[in-house]
Amino acid sequence: MRHDTGAHPERAERLIHTMRKMEERGITEQMIRILPVRASQGEIEYVHAPSYVQQVEAICKRGGGMLDLDTPLCSDTCDTALLAAGGVLKAVDAVMGASDNLKHVFALIRPPGHHATSMRGMGFCIYNNVAIAAEYLKRRYGLKRILIVDWDVHHGNGTQDIFLADPSVLYFSTHQYPHYPGTGWLDEVGRGEGRGFTVNVPLPIGTDDAGYLYAFNAILVPIALEFSPEFVLVSAGFDAHAADPLASMNVTSSGFGVFTDLVLEIARKKSQSRVVMALEGGYNLDALAESILCVFKALVSNGGGWLGKEHEKTSAAIERVRKRVEEIKVVQREYWGI
């Protein structure tokens, strides 16, 4: 709450409103709360250059300022960003630790992270929380195969950039295209040893639940099962919602519950059900809260509550998605059996 962005889409009210709705619906009573700790500078530097970390600290020390045209910092932002990244690491520890008996954790954090590259923060993001968690899983727990599913409406250019040449991290992104930040076309597949481990699904404007599910089932599911991840991280943005002011997609709140079920099914088959989700975008307060509620319902029920329902109905928009999916398959068949 102390990351004060003023009159900005990414503001504290996003979490205040969401937590209020969750408490009103009794969802919080079904969950265990985990208090975050600050990520260390060394952990932040798993993926970020020391010079960039120093730049963030310097802006905060002088009382705040703009990291870029879209990303305001205040005097407390540096500390809050460390707690956000550290919160995702604490979530990872809870899932990896046998004593906690937790398989799924959703880190309700801000600021978000998936646009932050190793050298630059942008698009409301300071540190790349999910990328830091992936490196942490490799370094702390020795994992060799980590899947990152990014369904935020904006392409996670920072996450892609960090793992572009890394075959131990499979980065999968659905996003509105063309849209900010302009990256994420289907031919961006990685570099060097990492070729094939970046899977971009640029979706046309207006894609709805059925279109997203078609893309997930046609691309994500077969590639993820072949990759066989030991852990699944989710960059959970909710700005693909039909009511979101910063994009033009048509996903419903319950649609995000379906997406969660699908991810949980992959995790059940391949990663001992281990999933950590981290909040990214989503800027309509009611749509964000309702969408997160649907995700928590799926997590609490351990999946199986949504699939096979009305979200699988065909729509006019799905025909454009089918065409795009076939284009993606042509590119990805060089690396995967799809």
C-alpha positions as a Markdown table, in Angstrom:
| # | Residue | x | y | z |
|---|---|---|---|---|
| 1 | Met | 0.0 | 0.0 | 0.0 |
| 2 | Arg | 3.0 | 2.3 | 0.5 |
| 3 | His | 4.0 | 2.2 | -3.2 |
| 4 | Asp | 2.1 | 5.4 | -3.9 |
| 5 | Thr | 1.6 | 6.0 | -7.6 |
| 6 | Gly | -1.0 | 8.8 | -7.3 |
| 7 | Ala | -3.7 | 8.9 | -10.0 |
| 8 | His | -2.4 | 5.9 | -11.9 |
| 9 | Pro | -4.0 | 2.7 | -13.1 |
| 10 | Glu | -1.6 | 0.6 | -11.0 |
| 11 | Arg | -2.6 | 1.8 | -7.6 |
| 12 | Ala | -3.1 | 0.5 | -4.1 |
| 13 | Glu | -6.9 | 0.4 | -4.5 |
| 14 | Arg | -6.4 | -2.7 | -6.7 |
| 15 | Leu | -5.4 | -4.8 | -3.7 |
| 16 | Ile | -7.6 | -2.9 | -1.1 |
| 17 | His | -10.7 | -3.6 | -3.2 |
| 18 | Thr | -9.7 | -7.2 | -4.0 |
| 19 | Met | -9.0 | -8.1 | -0.3 |
| 20 | Arg | -12.3 | -6.5 | 0.7 |
| 21 | Lys | -14.3 | -8.6 | -1.8 |
| 22 | Met | -12.5 | -11.7 | -0.8 |
| 23 | Glu | -13.2 | -11.2 | 2.9 |
| 24 | Glu | -16.9 | -10.4 | 2.1 |
| 25 | Arg | -17.2 | -13.7 | 0.2 |
| 26 | Gly | -15.5 | -15.7 | 2.9 |
| 27 | Ile | -12.7 | -16.8 | 0.6 |
| 28 | Thr | -9.9 | -15.7 | 3.0 |
| 29 | Glu | -11.2 | -18.1 | 5.7 |
| 30 | Gln | -10.3 | -21.0 | 3.4 |
| 31 | Met | -6.7 | -20.0 | 3.0 |
| 32 | Ile | -3.4 | -19.8 | 4.8 |
| 33 | Arg | -1.8 | -16.3 | 4.8 |
| 34 | Ile | 1.9 | -16.1 | 4.3 |
| 35 | Leu | 3.8 | -13.0 | 5.3 |
| 36 | Pro | 6.4 | -11.8 | 2.8 |
| 37 | Val | 10.0 | -11.0 | 3.6 |
| 38 | Arg | 12.2 | -8.7 | 1.6 |
| 39 | Ala | 14.2 | -10.2 | -1.2 |
| 40 | Ser | 17.9 | -9.6 | -0.7 |
| 41 | Gln | 20.0 | -7.5 | -3.1 |
| 42 | Gly | 21.7 | -10.7 | -4.2 |
| 43 | Glu | 18.3 | -12.3 | -5.0 |
| 44 | Ile | 17.2 | -9.2 | -7.0 |
| 45 | Glu | 20.5 | -9.4 | -8.9 |
| 46 | Tyr | 19.8 | -13.0 | -10.0 |
| 47 | Val | 18.2 | -11.3 | -12.9 |
| 48 | His | 18.8 | -7.5 | -12.6 |
| 49 | Ala | 22.1 | -5.6 | -13.2 |
| 50 | Pro | 23.5 | -4.0 | -10.1 |
| 51 | Ser | 23.6 | -0.6 | -11.9 |
| 52 | Tyr | 19.8 | -0.9 | -12.4 |
| 53 | Val | 19.1 | -1.7 | -8.8 |
| 54 | Gln | 21.2 | 1.3 | -7.8 |
| 55 | Gln | 19.2 | 3.5 | -10.1 |
| 56 | Val | 15.9 | 2.4 | -8.4 |
| 57 | Glu | 17.4 | 3.0 | -5.0 |
| 58 | Ala | 18.7 | 6.4 | -6.0 |
| 59 | Ile | 15.3 | 7.6 | -7.2 |
| 60 | Cys | 13.6 | 6.4 | -4.0 |
| 61 | Lys | 16.2 | 8.0 | -1.8 |
| 62 | Arg | 15.5 | 11.4 | -3.4 |
| 63 | Gly | 11.8 | 11.1 | -2.6 |
| 64 | Gly | 10.6 | 9.5 | -5.9 |
| 65 | Gly | 10.3 | 10.2 | -9.5 |
| 66 | Met | 9.6 | 8.5 | -12.9 |
| 67 | Leu | 11.5 | 5.4 | -13.8 |
| 68 | Asp | 10.0 | 5.8 | -17.3 |
| 69 | Leu | 7.0 | 7.6 | -18.7 |
| 70 | Asp | 4.6 | 5.0 | -17.2 |
| 71 | Thr | 6.3 | 4.0 | -14.0 |
| 72 | Pro | 6.3 | 6.3 | -11.0 |
| 73 | Leu | 8.3 | 5.7 | -7.9 |
| 74 | Cys | 7.9 | 7.1 | -4.4 |
| 75 | Ser | 10.2 | 7.1 | -1.4 |
| 76 | Asp | 8.7 | 3.7 | -0.2 |
| 77 | Thr | 8.7 | 2.0 | -3.6 |
| 78 | Cys | 12.2 | 0.4 | -3.3 |
| 79 | Asp | 11.2 | -1.3 | 0.0 |
| 80 | Thr | 7.8 | -2.4 | -1.4 |
| 81 | Ala | 9.4 | -3.8 | -4.6 |
| 82 | Leu | 11.7 | -5.9 | -2.4 |
| 83 | Leu | 8.7 | -7.2 | -0.4 |
| 84 | Ala | 6.9 | -8.0 | -3.7 |
| 85 | Ala | 9.8 | -10.0 | -5.1 |
| 86 | Gly | 10.4 | -11.5 | -1.6 |
| 87 | Gly | 6.7 | -12.4 | -1.3 |
| 88 | Val | 7.0 | -14.6 | -4.4 |
| 89 | Leu | 10.1 | -16.2 | -3.1 |
| 90 | Lys | 8.3 | -16.9 | 0.2 |
| 91 | Ala | 5.5 | -18.5 | -1.8 |
| 92 | Val | 8.0 | -20.7 | -3.5 |
| 93 | Asp | 9.5 | -21.8 | -0.2 |
| 94 | Ala | 6.0 | -22.6 | 1.1 |
| 95 | Val | 5.2 | -24.9 | -1.8 |
| 96 | Met | 8.7 | -26.5 | -1.9 |
| 97 | Gly | 8.7 | -27.0 | 1.9 |
| 98 | Ala | 7.3 | -30.4 | 3.0 |
| 99 | Ser | 6.2 | -29.0 | 6.4 |
| 100 | Asp | 3.7 | -26.5 | 4.9 |
| 101 | Asn | 1.7 | -29.0 | 2.9 |
| 102 | Leu | 0.8 | -26.3 | 0.4 |
| 103 | Lys | 0.7 | -26.9 | -3.3 |
| 104 | His | -0.7 | -23.6 | -4.6 |
| 105 | Val | 0.1 | -20.1 | -3.5 |
| 106 | Phe | -1.1 | -16.8 | -5.1 |
| 107 | Ala | 1.1 | -13.9 | -4.3 |
| 108 | Leu | -1.2 | -10.8 | -4.3 |
| 109 | Ile | 1.6 | -8.3 | -4.8 |
| 110 | Arg | 2.4 | -4.9 | -6.3 |
| 111 | Pro | 4.3 | -3.5 | -8.1 |
| 112 | Pro | 4.0 | -6.1 | -10.9 |
| 113 | Gly | 7.1 | -7.3 | -12.7 |
| 114 | His | 6.9 | -9.0 | -16.1 |
| 115 | His | 7.9 | -5.9 | -18.2 |
| 116 | Ala | 11.1 | -5.4 | -16.1 |
| 117 | Thr | 14.2 | -6.4 | -18.1 |
| 118 | Ser | 17.6 | -7.0 | -16.5 |
| 119 | Met | 18.6 | -3.4 | -17.2 |
| 120 | Arg | 15.4 | -1.5 | -17.2 |
| 121 | Gly | 12.0 | -1.1 | -15.4 |
| 122 | Met | 9.0 | -0.2 | -17.5 |
| 123 | Gly | 5.3 | -0.6 | -17.9 |
| 124 | Phe | 4.5 | -0.1 | -14.1 |
| 125 | Cys | 7.1 | -2.8 | -13.3 |
| 126 | Ile | 10.2 | -2.4 | -11.0 |
| 127 | Tyr | 11.7 | -5.8 | -10.4 |
| 128 | Asn | 10.7 | -9.0 | -12.4 |
| 129 | Asn | 9.2 | -10.9 | -9.5 |
| 130 | Val | 8.4 | -14.1 | -11.5 |
| 131 | Ala | 11.8 | -14.2 | -13.2 |
| 132 | Ile | 13.6 | -13.8 | -9.8 |
| 133 | Ala | 11.4 | -16.7 | -8.5 |
| 134 | Ala | 12.4 | -18.9 | -11.5 |
| 135 | Glu | 16.1 | -18.2 | -10.8 |
| 136 | Tyr | 15.6 | -18.9 | -7.1 |
| 137 | Leu | 14.0 | -22.3 | -7.9 |
| 138 | Lys | 17.1 | -23.2 | -9.9 |
| 139 | Arg | 19.7 | -21.9 | -7.4 |
| 140 | Arg | 18.0 | -22.7 | -4.1 |
| 141 | Tyr | 16.3 | -26.0 | -5.0 |
| 142 | Gly | 18.3 | -27.2 | -8.0 |
| 143 | Leu | 15.3 | -27.5 | -10.4 |
| 144 | Lys | 16.1 | -28.0 | -14.0 |
| 145 | Arg | 12.8 | -27.3 | -15.8 |
| 146 | Ile | 10.5 | -24.4 | -14.9 |
| 147 | Leu | 7.4 | -23.3 | -16.8 |
| 148 | Ile | 6.2 | -19.7 | -16.7 |
| 149 | Val | 2.7 | -19.1 | -18.0 |
| 150 | Asp | 1.9 | -15.5 | -18.6 |
| 151 | Trp | -1.7 | -14.7 | -19.4 |
| 152 | Asp | -1.5 | -10.9 | -18.8 |
| 153 | Val | -2.9 | -9.0 | -21.8 |
| 154 | His | 0.5 | -7.4 | -22.4 |
| 155 | His | 3.5 | -9.4 | -23.5 |
| 156 | Gly | 6.0 | -10.0 | -20.8 |
| 157 | Asn | 9.0 | -8.6 | -22.7 |
| 158 | Gly | 11.1 | -8.5 | -19.5 |
| 159 | Thr | 10.6 | -12.2 | -18.7 |
| 160 | Gln | 11.2 | -13.2 | -22.3 |
| 161 | Asp | 14.4 | -11.1 | -22.5 |
| 162 | Ile | 15.8 | -12.5 | -19.2 |
| 163 | Phe | 15.3 | -16.2 | -20.3 |
| 164 | Leu | 15.7 | -15.8 | -24.1 |
| 165 | Ala | 18.8 | -18.1 | -24.2 |
| 166 | Asp | 17.9 | -20.3 | -21.2 |
| 167 | Pro | 16.5 | -23.8 | -22.0 |
| 168 | Ser | 15.7 | -24.5 | -18.3 |
| 169 | Val | 12.8 | -22.0 | -18.4 |
| 170 | Leu | 9.9 | -22.4 | -20.8 |
| 171 | Tyr | 8.2 | -19.0 | -21.2 |
| 172 | Phe | 4.7 | -19.2 | -22.6 |
| 173 | Ser | 2.7 | -16.0 | -23.2 |
| 174 | Thr | -0.7 | -15.1 | -24.5 |
| 175 | His | -1.2 | -11.4 | -25.2 |
| 176 | Gln | -3.2 | -9.0 | -27.3 |
| 177 | Tyr | -1.2 | -8.1 | -30.4 |
| 178 | Pro | -0.5 | -5.5 | -31.5 |
| 179 | His | -0.4 | -3.8 | -28.2 |
| 180 | Tyr | 2.1 | -2.5 | -25.6 |
| 181 | Pro | 5.0 | -3.1 | -25.5 |
| 182 | Gly | 5.1 | -4.2 | -29.1 |
| 183 | Thr | 7.0 | -7.4 | -28.6 |
| 184 | Gly | 5.8 | -11.0 | -28.6 |
| 185 | Trp | 5.3 | -12.0 | -32.2 |
| 186 | Leu | 5.1 | -15.7 | -32.9 |
| 187 | Asp | 8.6 | -15.9 | -34.5 |
| 188 | Glu | 10.2 | -14.8 | -31.2 |
| 189 | Val | 11.3 | -18.3 | -30.1 |
| 190 | Gly | 14.4 | -17.8 | -28.1 |
| 191 | Arg | 18.1 | -17.6 | -28.9 |
| 192 | Gly | 21.0 | -20.1 | -28.9 |
| 193 | Glu | 20.4 | -23.0 | -26.5 |
| 194 | Gly | 17.1 | -21.3 | -25.6 |
| 195 | Arg | 15.6 | -21.6 | -29.1 |
| 196 | Gly | 12.1 | -23.2 | -28.8 |
| 197 | Phe | 11.8 | -22.4 | -25.1 |
| 198 | Thr | 10.0 | -19.1 | -25.8 |
| 199 | Val | 6.4 | -19.7 | -27.0 |
| 200 | Asn | 4.5 | -16.6 | -28.0 |
| 201 | Val | 0.8 | -16.6 | -28.7 |
| 202 | Pro | -0.1 | -13.2 | -30.0 |
| 203 | Leu | -3.9 | -13.0 | -30.0 |
| 204 | Pro | -6.2 | -10.8 | -32.1 |
| 205 | Ile | -8.3 | -8.0 | -30.5 |
| 206 | Gly | -11.5 | -9.3 | -29.1 |
| 207 | Thr | -10.4 | -12.8 | -28.1 |
| 208 | Asp | -12.8 | -14.3 | -25.6 |
| 209 | Asp | -12.7 | -17.2 | -23.1 |
| 210 | Ala | -13.3 | -19.7 | -25.9 |
| 211 | Gly | -10.4 | -18.3 | -28.0 |
| 212 | Tyr | -8.0 | -18.3 | -25.1 |
| 213 | Leu | -9.0 | -21.9 | -24.2 |
| 214 | Tyr | -8.5 | -23.0 | -27.8 |
| 215 | Ala | -5.0 | -21.5 | -27.8 |
| 216 | Phe | -4.1 | -23.0 | -24.4 |
| 217 | Asn | -5.3 | -26.5 | -25.4 |
| 218 | Ala | -3.7 | -26.4 | -28.8 |
| 219 | Ile | -0.3 | -24.9 | -27.8 |
| 220 | Leu | 0.3 | -24.7 | -24.1 |
| 221 | Val | -0.9 | -28.1 | -23.0 |
| 222 | Pro | 1.1 | -30.3 | -25.5 |
| 223 | Ile | 4.3 | -28.2 | -25.2 |
| 224 | Ala | 4.1 | -28.1 | -21.4 |
| 225 | Leu | 3.5 | -31.8 | -21.1 |
| 226 | Glu | 6.4 | -32.5 | -23.5 |
| 227 | Phe | 8.7 | -30.1 | -21.5 |
| 228 | Ser | 7.6 | -31.8 | -18.3 |
| 229 | Pro | 8.1 | -28.9 | -15.8 |
| 230 | Glu | 9.1 | -29.4 | -12.2 |
| 231 | Phe | 7.4 | -26.2 | -11.1 |
| 232 | Val | 4.8 | -23.9 | -12.7 |
| 233 | Leu | 4.9 | -20.1 | -12.2 |
| 234 | Val | 2.1 | -17.9 | -13.4 |
| 235 | Ser | 2.3 | -14.3 | -14.3 |
| 236 | Ala | -1.4 | -13.7 | -13.5 |
| 237 | Gly | -2.6 | -10.5 | -15.1 |
| 238 | Phe | -6.3 | -9.8 | -15.4 |
| 239 | Asp | -6.3 | -7.0 | -18.0 |
| 240 | Ala | -7.6 | -9.3 | -20.7 |
| 241 | His | -11.0 | -8.9 | -19.0 |
| 242 | Ala | -13.7 | -7.5 | -21.1 |
| 243 | Ala | -14.1 | -4.6 | -18.7 |
| 244 | Asp | -10.5 | -3.6 | -18.4 |
| 245 | Pro | -9.7 | 0.0 | -19.6 |
| 246 | Leu | -6.2 | -0.7 | -20.9 |
| 247 | Ala | -6.9 | -3.4 | -23.4 |
| 248 | Ser | -9.5 | -4.8 | -25.9 |
| 249 | Met | -10.0 | -8.5 | -25.0 |
| 250 | Asn | -13.3 | -10.2 | -23.9 |
| 251 | Val | -12.3 | -12.6 | -21.2 |
| 252 | Thr | -14.8 | -13.1 | -18.3 |
| 253 | Ser | -14.0 | -13.3 | -14.6 |
| 254 | Ser | -14.9 | -17.0 | -14.6 |
| 255 | Gly | -12.8 | -17.5 | -17.6 |
| 256 | Phe | -9.7 | -16.9 | -15.4 |
| 257 | Gly | -11.0 | -19.7 | -13.2 |
| 258 | Val | -10.9 | -22.0 | -16.2 |
| 259 | Phe | -7.4 | -20.9 | -17.1 |
| 260 | Thr | -6.4 | -21.8 | -13.6 |
| 261 | Asp | -7.9 | -25.2 | -13.8 |
| 262 | Leu | -6.0 | -25.8 | -17.0 |
| 263 | Val | -2.7 | -24.8 | -15.4 |
| 264 | Leu | -3.4 | -26.9 | -12.3 |
| 265 | Glu | -4.0 | -29.9 | -14.5 |
| 266 | Ile | -0.6 | -29.5 | -16.2 |
| 267 | Ala | 0.9 | -29.1 | -12.7 |
| 268 | Arg | -0.9 | -32.2 | -11.4 |
| 269 | Lys | 0.5 | -34.3 | -14.3 |
| 270 | Lys | 4.1 | -33.0 | -14.3 |
| 271 | Ser | 5.1 | -30.9 | -11.3 |
| 272 | Gln | 3.6 | -32.6 | -8.3 |
| 273 | Ser | 0.8 | -29.9 | -8.4 |
| 274 | Arg | 3.3 | -27.2 | -7.5 |
| 275 | Val | 2.1 | -23.8 | -8.7 |
| 276 | Val | 2.9 | -20.2 | -7.6 |
| 277 | Met | 0.9 | -17.4 | -9.1 |
| 278 | Ala | 1.9 | -13.7 | -8.9 |
| 279 | Leu | -0.3 | -10.8 | -9.7 |
| 280 | Glu | 0.6 | -8.7 | -12.7 |
| 281 | Gly | -2.0 | -6.4 | -14.4 |
| 282 | Gly | -5.7 | -5.8 | -14.1 |
| 283 | Tyr | -7.1 | -2.2 | -13.8 |
| 284 | Asn | -10.8 | -2.3 | -13.5 |
| 285 | Leu | -11.3 | -2.8 | -9.7 |
| 286 | Asp | -14.5 | -4.9 | -9.8 |
| 287 | Ala | -13.3 | -7.0 | -12.7 |
| 288 | Leu | -9.9 | -7.6 | -11.0 |
| 289 | Ala | -11.5 | -8.6 | -7.7 |
| 290 | Glu | -14.1 | -10.9 | -9.3 |
| 291 | Ser | -11.4 | -12.5 | -11.5 |
| 292 | Ile | -9.1 | -13.1 | -8.6 |
| 293 | Leu | -12.0 | -14.6 | -6.6 |
| 294 | Cys | -12.6 | -17.1 | -9.5 |
| 295 | Val | -8.9 | -18.0 | -9.5 |
| 296 | Phe | -9.0 | -18.6 | -5.7 |
| 297 | Lys | -12.1 | -20.8 | -6.0 |
| 298 | Ala | -10.2 | -22.9 | -8.5 |
| 299 | Leu | -7.1 | -23.1 | -6.3 |
| 300 | Val | -9.2 | -24.0 | -3.2 |
| 301 | Ser | -11.0 | -26.7 | -5.0 |
| 302 | Asn | -7.7 | -27.9 | -6.5 |
| 303 | Gly | -9.1 | -27.5 | -10.0 |
| 304 | Gly | -11.9 | -29.4 | -11.8 |
| 305 | Gly | -14.6 | -26.8 | -11.0 |
| 306 | Trp | -14.7 | -25.0 | -14.4 |
| 307 | Leu | -13.6 | -27.0 | -17.4 |
| 308 | Gly | -16.2 | -28.3 | -19.8 |
| 309 | Lys | -18.6 | -25.5 | -19.1 |
| 310 | Glu | -19.9 | -22.7 | -21.3 |
| 311 | His | -16.4 | -21.3 | -21.9 |
| 312 | Glu | -15.8 | -24.0 | -24.6 |
| 313 | Lys | -18.6 | -22.7 | -26.8 |
| 314 | Thr | -17.5 | -21.5 | -30.2 |
| 315 | Ser | -17.6 | -17.8 | -31.0 |
| 316 | Ala | -17.0 | -15.6 | -34.1 |
| 317 | Ala | -13.7 | -14.5 | -32.6 |
| 318 | Ile | -12.4 | -18.0 | -32.3 |
| 319 | Glu | -12.0 | -18.4 | -36.1 |
| 320 | Arg | -9.3 | -15.8 | -36.1 |
| 321 | Val | -7.6 | -17.5 | -33.1 |
| 322 | Arg | -7.6 | -20.8 | -35.0 |
| 323 | Lys | -5.8 | -19.3 | -37.9 |
| 324 | Arg | -3.2 | -17.7 | -35.6 |
| 325 | Val | -2.8 | -21.0 | -33.7 |
| 326 | Glu | -2.0 | -22.8 | -37.0 |
| 327 | Glu | 0.6 | -20.2 | -37.8 |
| 328 | Ile | 2.2 | -20.7 | -34.4 |
| 329 | Lys | 2.2 | -24.5 | -34.8 |
| 330 | Val | 4.2 | -24.1 | -38.0 |
| 331 | Val | 6.9 | -22.2 | -36.2 |
| 332 | Gln | 6.9 | -24.3 | -33.0 |
| 333 | Arg | 6.9 | -27.7 | -34.8 |
| 334 | Glu | 10.7 | -27.2 | -35.3 |
| 335 | Tyr | 11.0 | -27.6 | -31.5 |
| 336 | Trp | 8.0 | -29.5 | -30.2 |
| 337 | Gly | 5.7 | -32.3 | -31.3 |
| 338 | Ile | 2.5 | -30.3 | -31.8 |
